[in-house]
Every structure is written in structure tokens, then in C-alpha cells.
């Protein structure tokens, strides 16, 4: 159930192996102060900067942060940025909380549930970057409707990004890559930031490797890296 009463099916994994005592303690004690207050946020009108004690220059969102390596790295290397991470898998949430020991300031909020709950409440043009890295490809055709990247999701990403904002995606699944490209290129306004095929196969300097990505490479699955920009507004003469 979303915070605004809309019934939704959720297909992500929520639990894995039992957490060790120390990691469970992190979830029990450290998660609550970092929770995104979706239950009280007004739909389609919330400025996420209000969720932080010191208003950041901008807010970035990561959907499905896995073990949290990428999100924590971005927080460490961008001290004027606040980040929101969505991840229903409790083991991943515990891992991120551990990584946040190295992040200065109270600049990370976590939604340990369906990312669409957060997308629903954010105001248009309230995000500077959105990351969707190595989302579950749901490879069976009958499960494609479960994929996070859909035409309507891409349109919502565009609405939420500021002019000049960035959408980054990555996948090591060839079928999902074709799916993503079909939906992002169907949007009339998103623009690819690359200039050559190398921009599909090589990460940018400010795009750290995740645990999942390293595992995919070891198993012979080479990722594709996708970056698209919402055009900046131009001055009218």
C-alpha cells in the first residue's frame, strides 16, 4: 500500500540470510532517524531538501542501491549534496548504514521499500540526479511488467529532474539494455550525454564500481553504462 492509499504489487526481494547481531543493531537503531517521511509528505509537492537539517545544494536519488557502495561514495565525494536511497532488501540497508560511518553530516535518507512511494511525493524539478544501477532485469518475458524502467517511469524521472539534471542507468543484461534504450529513446526530450561507444562501455570517473557490478564482470557479464540529461532551460530573447 502506498502512503496515499493506492494498492500496488511489489516484486523486489525484502530479506536474505539473517543479519549478524551487529548489523541487525544498526537497522534497529540507525535506520529510524534516516527514514524518508513518505507517510506525511504531500503528493507531488514535497521538496526533499526539507528532509535534511542543513539544506543541501541539491538532492540526488538512487533507486535500488544494493549494498550501498555507490550511494555512500557519492555522499563522501559530494559534501554539498544530500542523497535519498530506496532499497527494500534489508541486508542492503544494513550494508549502507555501515558505509555511512564514513560520511560526514546528516545527508542521507533511506526508504526501505518501494521506490515509487518516494517518486509519488516529490515535487517536479526537485532532483539533480537519479541513479538506477543494475536493477533486477526480470528476464522472463511474462515478468517484464515488473521492471522499474517503463515508459511512465521514464516520464516521471524527467519531470522530477531539474533542467540540466542527469539520469544514470546501468545493466549487465543484454535484453534489459535493449528494453531500457527503447524506453529512454522514446522520450522526446532526454538527451544522451555520450559521444562514442566508449561512453556505453566505460564508467565515468565519478561513477564507482558496485559489488554487484564486480560480480557480473567476474562471471563474464559486461555492463553497459547509460547517462541521459534533461536539457537546460535556455533564456528567451
Buried (B, 14 or more C-beta within 10 A) or exposed (E): EBBBEEEEEBBBEEEEEEBEEEBEEBBEEBBEEBBBEBEEBEBBEBEBBEBBEEEBEBBBBBBBBBBBBBBBBBBBEBEEBBBBBBBBBBBBBBBBBBBBEEBEEBBBBBBBBBBBBBBBBBBEBBBBBBBBBBBBBBEEEEEBEBBBBBEEBBBBBBBBBBEEBBBBBBBBBEEBBEBBBEBBEEBEEBEBBBEEEEBBEEBEEEBBEBBBBEEBEEEEEEBBBBBBBBEEEEEEE
